[in-house]
Amino acid sequence: MPPAVDWQRLALDLRSARVSLTDASKAVGAHADYLRQIARGDIQEPKFTQGVALLNLHCEILGTNATGKLKK
């Protein structure tokens, strides 16, 4: 089984990089509060397509090294 992704860390990393979580949520086709819910831990794991989009966004903004460290 592949390693799990720390989705909460992903959302917090984006916030730390001064990315609007509302804008990032909309960019991956989710409702405006989606990434804030992930950051709070209300949503444990996104749907597959949104998860891939979130990983791509994280990689674009923070780079492959940071994205590679999202493993739980």
PyMOL Python script that loads the backbone (N, CA, C, O; Angstrom):
from pymol import cmd

cmd.read_pdbstr("""\
ATOM      1  N   MET A   1       0.843  -1.180   0.000  1.00  0.00           N
ATOM      2  CA  MET A   1       0.000   0.000   0.000  1.00  0.00           C
ATOM      3  C   MET A   1       0.888   1.244   0.000  1.00  0.00           C
ATOM      4  O   MET A   1       1.844   1.322   0.772  1.00  0.00           O
ATOM      5  N   PRO A   2       0.577   2.220  -0.865  1.00  0.00           N
ATOM      6  CA  PRO A   2       1.392   3.436  -0.906  1.00  0.00           C
ATOM      7  C   PRO A   2       1.228   4.238   0.385  1.00  0.00           C
ATOM      8  O   PRO A   2       0.201   4.139   1.057  1.00  0.00           O
ATOM      9  N   PRO A   3       2.241   5.030   0.725  1.00  0.00           N
ATOM     10  CA  PRO A   3       2.144   5.814   1.958  1.00  0.00           C
ATOM     11  C   PRO A   3       0.991   6.810   1.889  1.00  0.00           C
ATOM     12  O   PRO A   3       0.688   7.354   0.827  1.00  0.00           O
ATOM     13  N   ALA A   4       0.360   7.037   3.022  1.00  0.00           N
ATOM     14  CA  ALA A   4      -0.739   7.989   3.094  1.00  0.00           C
ATOM     15  C   ALA A   4      -0.199   9.417   3.029  1.00  0.00           C
ATOM     16  O   ALA A   4       0.942   9.689   3.400  1.00  0.00           O
ATOM     17  N   VAL A   5      -1.041  10.304   2.554  1.00  0.00           N
ATOM     18  CA  VAL A   5      -0.680  11.719   2.456  1.00  0.00           C
ATOM     19  C   VAL A   5      -1.222  12.438   3.690  1.00  0.00           C
ATOM     20  O   VAL A   5      -2.346  12.182   4.122  1.00  0.00           O
ATOM     21  N   ASP A   6      -0.437  13.314   4.238  1.00  0.00           N
ATOM     22  CA  ASP A   6      -0.877  14.153   5.348  1.00  0.00           C
ATOM     23  C   ASP A   6      -1.589  15.371   4.755  1.00  0.00           C
ATOM     24  O   ASP A   6      -0.970  16.406   4.511  1.00  0.00           O
ATOM     25  N   TRP A   7      -2.870  15.233   4.533  1.00  0.00           N
ATOM     26  CA  TRP A   7      -3.668  16.268   3.864  1.00  0.00           C
ATOM     27  C   TRP A   7      -3.739  17.536   4.704  1.00  0.00           C
ATOM     28  O   TRP A   7      -3.748  18.641   4.162  1.00  0.00           O
ATOM     29  N   GLN A   8      -3.790  17.383   6.013  1.00  0.00           N
ATOM     30  CA  GLN A   8      -3.837  18.546   6.882  1.00  0.00           C
ATOM     31  C   GLN A   8      -2.547  19.355   6.721  1.00  0.00           C
ATOM     32  O   GLN A   8      -2.593  20.582   6.627  1.00  0.00           O
ATOM     33  N   ARG A   9      -1.408  18.680   6.689  1.00  0.00           N
ATOM     34  CA  ARG A   9      -0.123  19.359   6.479  1.00  0.00           C
ATOM     35  C   ARG A   9      -0.109  20.079   5.128  1.00  0.00           C
ATOM     36  O   ARG A   9       0.401  21.195   5.025  1.00  0.00           O
ATOM     37  N   LEU A  10      -0.665  19.447   4.097  1.00  0.00           N
ATOM     38  CA  LEU A  10      -0.731  20.068   2.770  1.00  0.00           C
ATOM     39  C   LEU A  10      -1.466  21.405   2.855  1.00  0.00           C
ATOM     40  O   LEU A  10      -0.977  22.415   2.347  1.00  0.00           O
ATOM     41  N   ALA A  11      -2.634  21.417   3.493  1.00  0.00           N
ATOM     42  CA  ALA A  11      -3.414  22.647   3.609  1.00  0.00           C
ATOM     43  C   ALA A  11      -2.654  23.696   4.427  1.00  0.00           C
ATOM     44  O   ALA A  11      -2.636  24.873   4.065  1.00  0.00           O
ATOM     45  N   LEU A  12      -2.034  23.273   5.520  1.00  0.00           N
ATOM     46  CA  LEU A  12      -1.291  24.215   6.354  1.00  0.00           C
ATOM     47  C   LEU A  12      -0.055  24.757   5.645  1.00  0.00           C
ATOM     48  O   LEU A  12       0.305  25.920   5.825  1.00  0.00           O
ATOM     49  N   ASP A  13       0.597  23.918   4.838  1.00  0.00           N
ATOM     50  CA  ASP A  13       1.737  24.380   4.027  1.00  0.00           C
ATOM     51  C   ASP A  13       1.293  25.473   3.060  1.00  0.00           C
ATOM     52  O   ASP A  13       1.970  26.491   2.916  1.00  0.00           O
ATOM     53  N   LEU A  14       0.159  25.264   2.401  1.00  0.00           N
ATOM     54  CA  LEU A  14      -0.338  26.266   1.460  1.00  0.00           C
ATOM     55  C   LEU A  14      -0.646  27.568   2.189  1.00  0.00           C
ATOM     56  O   LEU A  14      -0.320  28.651   1.702  1.00  0.00           O
ATOM     57  N   ARG A  15      -1.274  27.460   3.352  1.00  0.00           N
ATOM     58  CA  ARG A  15      -1.576  28.665   4.140  1.00  0.00           C
ATOM     59  C   ARG A  15      -0.281  29.371   4.529  1.00  0.00           C
ATOM     60  O   ARG A  15      -0.202  30.597   4.456  1.00  0.00           O
ATOM     61  N   SER A  16       0.729  28.617   4.938  1.00  0.00           N
ATOM     62  CA  SER A  16       2.018  29.205   5.330  1.00  0.00           C
ATOM     63  C   SER A  16       2.703  29.905   4.163  1.00  0.00           C
ATOM     64  O   SER A  16       3.466  30.851   4.352  1.00  0.00           O
ATOM     65  N   ALA A  17       2.421  29.428   2.961  1.00  0.00           N
ATOM     66  CA  ALA A  17       2.990  30.039   1.753  1.00  0.00           C
ATOM     67  C   ALA A  17       2.152  31.224   1.292  1.00  0.00           C
ATOM     68  O   ALA A  17       2.348  31.748   0.196  1.00  0.00           O
ATOM     69  N   ARG A  18       1.215  31.639   2.142  1.00  0.00           N
ATOM     70  CA  ARG A  18       0.342  32.784   1.884  1.00  0.00           C
ATOM     71  C   ARG A  18      -0.582  32.574   0.693  1.00  0.00           C
ATOM     72  O   ARG A  18      -0.908  33.516  -0.029  1.00  0.00           O
ATOM     73  N   VAL A  19      -0.995  31.341   0.498  1.00  0.00           N
ATOM     74  CA  VAL A  19      -1.978  31.015  -0.530  1.00  0.00           C
ATOM     75  C   VAL A  19      -3.352  31.084   0.125  1.00  0.00           C
ATOM     76  O   VAL A  19      -3.556  30.519   1.199  1.00  0.00           O
ATOM     77  N   SER A  20      -4.279  31.761  -0.504  1.00  0.00           N
ATOM     78  CA  SER A  20      -5.645  31.807   0.010  1.00  0.00           C
ATOM     79  C   SER A  20      -6.247  30.409  -0.093  1.00  0.00           C
ATOM     80  O   SER A  20      -6.324  29.840  -1.182  1.00  0.00           O
ATOM     81  N   LEU A  21      -6.674  29.857   1.042  1.00  0.00           N
ATOM     82  CA  LEU A  21      -7.269  28.521   1.013  1.00  0.00           C
ATOM     83  C   LEU A  21      -8.587  28.526   0.257  1.00  0.00           C
ATOM     84  O   LEU A  21      -8.971  27.509  -0.320  1.00  0.00           O
ATOM     85  N   THR A  22      -9.283  29.654   0.251  1.00  0.00           N
ATOM     86  CA  THR A  22     -10.515  29.779  -0.535  1.00  0.00           C
ATOM     87  C   THR A  22     -10.192  29.670  -2.018  1.00  0.00           C
ATOM     88  O   THR A  22     -10.842  28.916  -2.741  1.00  0.00           O
ATOM     89  N   ASP A  23      -9.190  30.420  -2.477  1.00  0.00           N
ATOM     90  CA  ASP A  23      -8.805  30.382  -3.889  1.00  0.00           C
ATOM     91  C   ASP A  23      -8.275  29.007  -4.281  1.00  0.00           C
ATOM     92  O   ASP A  23      -8.584  28.505  -5.361  1.00  0.00           O
ATOM     93  N   ALA A  24      -7.481  28.399  -3.407  1.00  0.00           N
ATOM     94  CA  ALA A  24      -6.938  27.068  -3.699  1.00  0.00           C
ATOM     95  C   ALA A  24      -8.057  26.037  -3.773  1.00  0.00           C
ATOM     96  O   ALA A  24      -8.023  25.149  -4.624  1.00  0.00           O
ATOM     97  N   SER A  25      -9.043  26.145  -2.896  1.00  0.00           N
ATOM     98  CA  SER A  25     -10.189  25.218  -2.929  1.00  0.00           C
ATOM     99  C   SER A  25     -10.922  25.319  -4.252  1.00  0.00           C
ATOM    100  O   SER A  25     -11.246  24.311  -4.880  1.00  0.00           O
ATOM    101  N   LYS A  26     -11.176  26.547  -4.663  1.00  0.00           N
ATOM    102  CA  LYS A  26     -11.887  26.767  -5.928  1.00  0.00           C
ATOM    103  C   LYS A  26     -11.052  26.281  -7.116  1.00  0.00           C
ATOM    104  O   LYS A  26     -11.599  25.780  -8.098  1.00  0.00           O
ATOM    105  N   ALA A  27      -9.732  26.429  -7.023  1.00  0.00           N
ATOM    106  CA  ALA A  27      -8.845  26.011  -8.116  1.00  0.00           C
ATOM    107  C   ALA A  27      -8.895  24.505  -8.352  1.00  0.00           C
ATOM    108  O   ALA A  27      -8.646  24.041  -9.465  1.00  0.00           O
ATOM    109  N   VAL A  28      -9.216  23.745  -7.313  1.00  0.00           N
ATOM    110  CA  VAL A  28      -9.291  22.283  -7.473  1.00  0.00           C
ATOM    111  C   VAL A  28     -10.732  21.805  -7.630  1.00  0.00           C
ATOM    112  O   VAL A  28     -11.008  20.607  -7.572  1.00  0.00           O
ATOM    113  N   GLY A  29     -11.643  22.752  -7.828  1.00  0.00           N
ATOM    114  CA  GLY A  29     -13.034  22.390  -8.097  1.00  0.00           C
ATOM    115  C   GLY A  29     -13.845  22.042  -6.861  1.00  0.00           C
ATOM    116  O   GLY A  29     -14.829  21.308  -6.950  1.00  0.00           O
ATOM    117  N   ALA A  30     -13.441  22.561  -5.711  1.00  0.00           N
ATOM    118  CA  ALA A  30     -14.152  22.278  -4.462  1.00  0.00           C
ATOM    119  C   ALA A  30     -14.842  23.548  -3.964  1.00  0.00           C
ATOM    120  O   ALA A  30     -14.616  24.639  -4.487  1.00  0.00           O
ATOM    121  N   HIS A  31     -15.681  23.385  -2.950  1.00  0.00           N
ATOM    122  CA  HIS A  31     -16.347  24.546  -2.367  1.00  0.00           C
ATOM    123  C   HIS A  31     -15.334  25.400  -1.609  1.00  0.00           C
ATOM    124  O   HIS A  31     -14.265  24.919  -1.235  1.00  0.00           O
ATOM    125  N   ALA A  32     -15.672  26.652  -1.387  1.00  0.00           N
ATOM    126  CA  ALA A  32     -14.729  27.644  -0.853  1.00  0.00           C
ATOM    127  C   ALA A  32     -14.112  27.258   0.489  1.00  0.00           C
ATOM    128  O   ALA A  32     -12.969  27.628   0.757  1.00  0.00           O
ATOM    129  N   ASP A  33     -14.826  26.534   1.329  1.00  0.00           N
ATOM    130  CA  ASP A  33     -14.348  26.204   2.670  1.00  0.00           C
ATOM    131  C   ASP A  33     -13.601  24.864   2.729  1.00  0.00           C
ATOM    132  O   ASP A  33     -13.179  24.443   3.806  1.00  0.00           O
ATOM    133  N   TYR A  34     -13.438  24.203   1.601  1.00  0.00           N
ATOM    134  CA  TYR A  34     -12.906  22.844   1.537  1.00  0.00           C
ATOM    135  C   TYR A  34     -11.543  22.700   2.213  1.00  0.00           C
ATOM    136  O   TYR A  34     -11.372  21.848   3.085  1.00  0.00           O
ATOM    137  N   LEU A  35     -10.576  23.521   1.820  1.00  0.00           N
ATOM    138  CA  LEU A  35      -9.231  23.398   2.388  1.00  0.00           C
ATOM    139  C   LEU A  35      -9.186  23.835   3.853  1.00  0.00           C
ATOM    140  O   LEU A  35      -8.369  23.325   4.620  1.00  0.00           O
ATOM    141  N   ARG A  36     -10.042  24.759   4.249  1.00  0.00           N
ATOM    142  CA  ARG A  36     -10.101  25.106   5.672  1.00  0.00           C
ATOM    143  C   ARG A  36     -10.605  23.912   6.477  1.00  0.00           C
ATOM    144  O   ARG A  36     -10.146  23.681   7.595  1.00  0.00           O
ATOM    145  N   GLN A  37     -11.543  23.154   5.917  1.00  0.00           N
ATOM    146  CA  GLN A  37     -12.033  21.950   6.593  1.00  0.00           C
ATOM    147  C   GLN A  37     -10.939  20.897   6.683  1.00  0.00           C
ATOM    148  O   GLN A  37     -10.832  20.203   7.694  1.00  0.00           O
ATOM    149  N   ILE A  38     -10.132  20.770   5.649  1.00  0.00           N
ATOM    150  CA  ILE A  38      -8.997  19.840   5.689  1.00  0.00           C
ATOM    151  C   ILE A  38      -7.979  20.313   6.730  1.00  0.00           C
ATOM    152  O   ILE A  38      -7.464  19.507   7.505  1.00  0.00           O
ATOM    153  N   ALA A  39      -7.688  21.617   6.747  1.00  0.00           N
ATOM    154  CA  ALA A  39      -6.721  22.166   7.705  1.00  0.00           C
ATOM    155  C   ALA A  39      -7.160  21.915   9.143  1.00  0.00           C
ATOM    156  O   ALA A  39      -6.322  21.644  10.004  1.00  0.00           O
ATOM    157  N   ARG A  40      -8.458  22.000   9.417  1.00  0.00           N
ATOM    158  CA  ARG A  40      -8.975  21.750  10.768  1.00  0.00           C
ATOM    159  C   ARG A  40      -9.063  20.267  11.090  1.00  0.00           C
ATOM    160  O   ARG A  40      -9.224  19.896  12.253  1.00  0.00           O
ATOM    161  N   GLY A  41      -8.960  19.417  10.080  1.00  0.00           N
ATOM    162  CA  GLY A  41      -9.086  17.984  10.297  1.00  0.00           C
ATOM    163  C   GLY A  41     -10.513  17.481  10.174  1.00  0.00           C
ATOM    164  O   GLY A  41     -10.780  16.311  10.449  1.00  0.00           O
ATOM    165  N   ASP A  42     -11.445  18.356   9.760  1.00  0.00           N
ATOM    166  CA  ASP A  42     -12.837  17.945   9.571  1.00  0.00           C
ATOM    167  C   ASP A  42     -12.977  16.973   8.408  1.00  0.00           C
ATOM    168  O   ASP A  42     -13.806  16.064   8.447  1.00  0.00           O
ATOM    169  N   ILE A  43     -12.169  17.167   7.380  1.00  0.00           N
ATOM    170  CA  ILE A  43     -12.108  16.244   6.240  1.00  0.00           C
ATOM    171  C   ILE A  43     -10.754  15.552   6.321  1.00  0.00           C
ATOM    172  O   ILE A  43      -9.712  16.207   6.298  1.00  0.00           O
ATOM    173  N   GLN A  44     -10.774  14.232   6.415  1.00  0.00           N
ATOM    174  CA  GLN A  44      -9.540  13.467   6.581  1.00  0.00           C
ATOM    175  C   GLN A  44      -8.829  13.184   5.253  1.00  0.00           C
ATOM    176  O   GLN A  44      -7.601  13.136   5.190  1.00  0.00           O
ATOM    177  N   GLU A  45      -9.624  12.997   4.195  1.00  0.00           N
ATOM    178  CA  GLU A  45      -9.054  12.636   2.899  1.00  0.00           C
ATOM    179  C   GLU A  45      -9.970  13.140   1.787  1.00  0.00           C
ATOM    180  O   GLU A  45     -11.176  12.895   1.814  1.00  0.00           O
ATOM    181  N   PRO A  46      -9.397  13.843   0.808  1.00  0.00           N
ATOM    182  CA  PRO A  46     -10.225  14.352  -0.287  1.00  0.00           C
ATOM    183  C   PRO A  46     -10.594  13.245  -1.273  1.00  0.00           C
ATOM    184  O   PRO A  46     -10.038  12.147  -1.238  1.00  0.00           O
ATOM    185  N   LYS A  47     -11.536  13.558  -2.144  1.00  0.00           N
ATOM    186  CA  LYS A  47     -11.845  12.657  -3.250  1.00  0.00           C
ATOM    187  C   LYS A  47     -10.596  12.554  -4.126  1.00  0.00           C
ATOM    188  O   LYS A  47      -9.743  13.442  -4.123  1.00  0.00           O
ATOM    189  N   PHE A  48     -10.507  11.466  -4.866  1.00  0.00           N
ATOM    190  CA  PHE A  48      -9.297  11.184  -5.643  1.00  0.00           C
ATOM    191  C   PHE A  48      -8.900  12.341  -6.558  1.00  0.00           C
ATOM    192  O   PHE A  48      -7.755  12.793  -6.516  1.00  0.00           O
ATOM    193  N   THR A  49      -9.825  12.825  -7.380  1.00  0.00           N
ATOM    194  CA  THR A  49      -9.473  13.864  -8.359  1.00  0.00           C
ATOM    195  C   THR A  49      -9.060  15.160  -7.672  1.00  0.00           C
ATOM    196  O   THR A  49      -8.150  15.848  -8.136  1.00  0.00           O
ATOM    197  N   GLN A  50      -9.724  15.493  -6.572  1.00  0.00           N
ATOM    198  CA  GLN A  50      -9.331  16.699  -5.848  1.00  0.00           C
ATOM    199  C   GLN A  50      -8.001  16.492  -5.141  1.00  0.00           C
ATOM    200  O   GLN A  50      -7.210  17.429  -5.030  1.00  0.00           O
ATOM    201  N   GLY A  51      -7.743  15.287  -4.663  1.00  0.00           N
ATOM    202  CA  GLY A  51      -6.469  14.990  -4.041  1.00  0.00           C
ATOM    203  C   GLY A  51      -5.306  15.147  -5.010  1.00  0.00           C
ATOM    204  O   GLY A  51      -4.270  15.717  -4.664  1.00  0.00           O
ATOM    205  N   VAL A  52      -5.482  14.642  -6.220  1.00  0.00           N
ATOM    206  CA  VAL A  52      -4.436  14.784  -7.243  1.00  0.00           C
ATOM    207  C   VAL A  52      -4.223  16.260  -7.557  1.00  0.00           C
ATOM    208  O   VAL A  52      -3.085  16.718  -7.660  1.00  0.00           O
ATOM    209  N   ALA A  53      -5.313  17.001  -7.710  1.00  0.00           N
ATOM    210  CA  ALA A  53      -5.206  18.436  -7.995  1.00  0.00           C
ATOM    211  C   ALA A  53      -4.519  19.177  -6.848  1.00  0.00           C
ATOM    212  O   ALA A  53      -3.718  20.080  -7.087  1.00  0.00           O
ATOM    213  N   LEU A  54      -4.827  18.802  -5.605  1.00  0.00           N
ATOM    214  CA  LEU A  54      -4.187  19.439  -4.449  1.00  0.00           C
ATOM    215  C   LEU A  54      -2.689  19.137  -4.413  1.00  0.00           C
ATOM    216  O   LEU A  54      -1.883  20.024  -4.130  1.00  0.00           O
ATOM    217  N   LEU A  55      -2.317  17.898  -4.697  1.00  0.00           N
ATOM    218  CA  LEU A  55      -0.898  17.543  -4.732  1.00  0.00           C
ATOM    219  C   LEU A  55      -0.169  18.320  -5.829  1.00  0.00           C
ATOM    220  O   LEU A  55       0.949  18.789  -5.618  1.00  0.00           O
ATOM    221  N   ASN A  56      -0.793  18.454  -6.989  1.00  0.00           N
ATOM    222  CA  ASN A  56      -0.189  19.224  -8.080  1.00  0.00           C
ATOM    223  C   ASN A  56      -0.025  20.693  -7.694  1.00  0.00           C
ATOM    224  O   ASN A  56       1.013  21.296  -7.966  1.00  0.00           O
ATOM    225  N   LEU A  57      -1.045  21.265  -7.065  1.00  0.00           N
ATOM    226  CA  LEU A  57      -0.984  22.662  -6.627  1.00  0.00           C
ATOM    227  C   LEU A  57       0.124  22.845  -5.589  1.00  0.00           C
ATOM    228  O   LEU A  57       0.904  23.794  -5.672  1.00  0.00           O
ATOM    229  N   HIS A  58       0.191  21.951  -4.629  1.00  0.00           N
ATOM    230  CA  HIS A  58       1.235  22.010  -3.595  1.00  0.00           C
ATOM    231  C   HIS A  58       2.620  21.932  -4.240  1.00  0.00           C
ATOM    232  O   HIS A  58       3.524  22.685  -3.878  1.00  0.00           O
ATOM    233  N   CYS A  59       2.775  21.031  -5.181  1.00  0.00           N
ATOM    234  CA  CYS A  59       4.059  20.868  -5.867  1.00  0.00           C
ATOM    235  C   CYS A  59       4.429  22.124  -6.658  1.00  0.00           C
ATOM    236  O   CYS A  59       5.586  22.544  -6.649  1.00  0.00           O
ATOM    237  N   GLU A  60       3.453  22.722  -7.340  1.00  0.00           N
ATOM    238  CA  GLU A  60       3.694  23.959  -8.100  1.00  0.00           C
ATOM    239  C   GLU A  60       4.175  25.081  -7.196  1.00  0.00           C
ATOM    240  O   GLU A  60       5.105  25.809  -7.543  1.00  0.00           O
ATOM    241  N   ILE A  61       3.546  25.219  -6.041  1.00  0.00           N
ATOM    242  CA  ILE A  61       3.816  26.351  -5.163  1.00  0.00           C
ATOM    243  C   ILE A  61       5.030  26.107  -4.268  1.00  0.00           C
ATOM    244  O   ILE A  61       5.853  27.003  -4.080  1.00  0.00           O
ATOM    245  N   LEU A  62       5.144  24.908  -3.721  1.00  0.00           N
ATOM    246  CA  LEU A  62       6.179  24.635  -2.716  1.00  0.00           C
ATOM    247  C   LEU A  62       7.314  23.749  -3.212  1.00  0.00           C
ATOM    248  O   LEU A  62       8.334  23.617  -2.535  1.00  0.00           O
ATOM    249  N   GLY A  63       7.154  23.149  -4.368  1.00  0.00           N
ATOM    250  CA  GLY A  63       8.212  22.333  -4.939  1.00  0.00           C
ATOM    251  C   GLY A  63       8.094  20.852  -4.597  1.00  0.00           C
ATOM    252  O   GLY A  63       7.382  20.462  -3.671  1.00  0.00           O
ATOM    253  N   THR A  64       8.802  20.051  -5.359  1.00  0.00           N
ATOM    254  CA  THR A  64       8.696  18.590  -5.205  1.00  0.00           C
ATOM    255  C   THR A  64       9.240  18.094  -3.874  1.00  0.00           C
ATOM    256  O   THR A  64       8.724  17.117  -3.331  1.00  0.00           O
ATOM    257  N   ASN A  65      10.275  18.746  -3.331  1.00  0.00           N
ATOM    258  CA  ASN A  65      10.810  18.305  -2.039  1.00  0.00           C
ATOM    259  C   ASN A  65       9.768  18.423  -0.946  1.00  0.00           C
ATOM    260  O   ASN A  65       9.583  17.491  -0.163  1.00  0.00           O
ATOM    261  N   ALA A  66       9.078  19.564  -0.881  1.00  0.00           N
ATOM    262  CA  ALA A  66       8.053  19.773   0.153  1.00  0.00           C
ATOM    263  C   ALA A  66       6.888  18.790  -0.044  1.00  0.00           C
ATOM    264  O   ALA A  66       6.360  18.245   0.925  1.00  0.00           O
ATOM    265  N   THR A  67       6.503  18.574  -1.279  1.00  0.00           N
ATOM    266  CA  THR A  67       5.382  17.670  -1.556  1.00  0.00           C
ATOM    267  C   THR A  67       5.769  16.235  -1.195  1.00  0.00           C
ATOM    268  O   THR A  67       4.935  15.473  -0.706  1.00  0.00           O
ATOM    269  N   GLY A  68       7.007  15.871  -1.429  1.00  0.00           N
ATOM    270  CA  GLY A  68       7.480  14.537  -1.075  1.00  0.00           C
ATOM    271  C   GLY A  68       7.484  14.278   0.424  1.00  0.00           C
ATOM    272  O   GLY A  68       7.492  13.124   0.853  1.00  0.00           O
ATOM    273  N   LYS A  69       7.478  15.335   1.222  1.00  0.00           N
ATOM    274  CA  LYS A  69       7.490  15.195   2.691  1.00  0.00           C
ATOM    275  C   LYS A  69       6.096  15.110   3.293  1.00  0.00           C
ATOM    276  O   LYS A  69       5.962  15.125   4.516  1.00  0.00           O
ATOM    277  N   LEU A  70       5.056  15.022   2.472  1.00  0.00           N
ATOM    278  CA  LEU A  70       3.682  14.969   2.973  1.00  0.00           C
ATOM    279  C   LEU A  70       3.242  13.582   3.399  1.00  0.00           C
ATOM    280  O   LEU A  70       2.084  13.386   3.767  1.00  0.00           O
ATOM    281  N   LYS A  71       4.149  12.617   3.356  1.00  0.00           N
ATOM    282  CA  LYS A  71       3.798  11.255   3.743  1.00  0.00           C
ATOM    283  C   LYS A  71       3.578  11.180   5.249  1.00  0.00           C
ATOM    284  O   LYS A  71       4.303  11.797   6.029  1.00  0.00           O
ATOM    285  N   LYS A  72       2.566  10.412   5.641  1.00  0.00           N
ATOM    286  CA  LYS A  72       2.291  10.223   7.071  1.00  0.00           C
ATOM    287  C   LYS A  72       3.226   9.192   7.634  1.00  0.00           C
ATOM    288  O   LYS A  72       3.162   8.884   8.824  1.00  0.00           O
TER     289      LYS A  72
END
""", "prot")
cmd.dss("prot")
cmd.show_as("cartoon", "prot")
cmd.util.cbc("prot")
cmd.orient("prot")
